[in-house]
Amino acid sequence: MNKLIRLPDELIVSKIYLLRGMKVMIDRDLAELYGVETKRLKEAVKRNLERFPDDFMFEMTKEELENWRSQNVTSNSLKMGMRYLPYCFSEQGVAMLSSILKSR
């Protein structure tokens, strides 16, 4: 029997950022919350791009990434491994993401 895992609200809220005037969550945080690799999450999104209009998801620009890092990332370990520009998902994008990912 599958058991629904309830995450603390504080954990989720701490991973919400304001970019382009939208509240968003980034791909690596969502991958962690869904228990999948970021690479697999991005692959699933690319296979289903038609489900993600601009108000559901967008890719950070290099300038946005640098600004986001300087404001939000406190540990160098979090900077490491972020080789590609992250996808940012609005609330509707997160809901759509949950429908295409094969995870608990």
C-alpha positions in Angstrom: 0.0 0.0 0.0 1.4 3.4 -1.0 1.7 5.9 1.8 1.4 9.6 1.1 4.4 11.5 2.6 3.6 14.8 4.2 6.4 17.4 4.0 6.6 20.2 6.5 5.2 23.5 5.1 8.4 25.3 6.2 10.5 23.0 3.9 8.4 23.8 0.9 8.1 27.5 1.6 11.9 27.8 2.0 12.2 26.6 -1.6 9.9 29.2 -3.2 11.6 32.2 -4.9 10.4 35.3 -6.6 11.6 35.6 -10.2 10.1 37.6 -13.0 7.3 38.6 -10.6 6.3 35.0 -10.1 6.6 32.7 -7.2 8.6 29.7 -8.5 10.4 26.6 -7.4 13.5 25.5 -9.2 14.1 22.1 -10.8 16.7 20.8 -8.5 14.6 21.5 -5.4 11.5 19.9 -7.0 13.6 16.9 -8.0 14.7 16.5 -4.4 11.1 16.8 -3.1 9.9 14.3 -5.6 12.8 11.9 -5.0 14.1 11.9 -8.5 17.3 13.1 -10.1 17.3 16.6 -11.6 18.4 15.1 -14.9 15.3 12.8 -15.0 13.0 15.6 -14.1 14.4 17.7 -17.0 14.1 14.8 -19.4 10.4 14.3 -18.4 9.8 18.0 -19.0 11.5 18.0 -22.4 9.3 15.1 -23.5 6.2 17.0 -22.4 7.1 20.6 -23.3 3.7 21.3 -24.8 2.2 20.9 -21.3 4.4 23.8 -19.9 3.5 27.2 -21.3 5.5 30.2 -20.2 3.3 30.9 -17.2 3.9 27.3 -16.0 7.7 27.1 -16.5 10.6 29.0 -17.8 14.4 28.6 -17.9 16.5 31.1 -15.9 18.8 33.3 -17.8 22.5 33.4 -16.9 22.0 36.8 -15.3 19.0 35.6 -13.2 21.0 32.6 -12.1 24.0 34.7 -10.9 21.6 37.1 -9.1 19.7 34.2 -7.6 22.9 32.5 -6.4 24.2 35.7 -4.8 20.9 36.3 -3.0 19.9 32.8 -2.0 22.7 30.3 -2.0 24.7 30.4 1.2 26.8 27.3 0.7 29.3 26.7 -2.1 28.2 23.1 -2.1 24.8 24.2 -3.4 26.5 26.1 -6.3 28.4 23.0 -7.3 26.8 20.7 -9.8 24.5 23.4 -11.2 26.0 23.3 -14.7 22.9 24.1 -16.6 20.4 26.9 -16.3 17.6 25.7 -14.1 13.9 25.4 -15.0 11.6 27.5 -12.8 8.1 26.2 -12.2 5.0 28.3 -11.1 2.4 26.7 -8.9 0.5 25.4 -12.0 3.8 24.1 -13.4 4.5 22.2 -10.2 1.0 20.6 -10.5 1.7 19.7 -14.2 5.1 18.3 -13.2 3.5 16.0 -10.6 1.3 14.6 -13.4 4.3 13.6 -15.7 6.8 12.3 -13.1 6.8 8.7 -12.1 7.5 9.1 -8.5 5.8 8.8 -5.1 
